[in-house]
Amino acid sequence: MRRVAPPAHALAGPVDGDDVAQQAWTQALAAYPGLRSSRNLRGWLLTITHRCAMDAHRGRARRAVPHDDPATLGSQASTAPAADAHLPDAPLWARVAALPPRQREAVVLKYV
């Protein structure tokens, strides 16, 4: 069976991807009666999905993250998500992961 929400998973990650896809479809369904033109439905849905993913990222940034030993938090370095080394495009996607969030989202929206 084909996955329904690849852009949502690419934009929000595997943990929040399903929730973002569901939120995007809910918002699209609510906004559909007011849609003026149906010439670019795919772009319209991707825009809604992108905005829902941004909301998920903002919400995640506001949530507290539990930690076993708060004293060690200052010594940990921030790491970017690692790409699968066995994929042929792993170096490329590792570079995409290192981009600033808005540029990374533009690449995802264009190619995923």
Protein Blocks (a to p, Z undefined) as FASTA:
>chain_A
ZZfklmlmmmnojklmmmmmmmmmmmmmmmmmmpmbfklmmlmmmmmmmmmmmmmmmmmm
mpccddfblmlmmmpccddddddfkbmklmmmmmmmmpcfklmmmmmmmmZZ
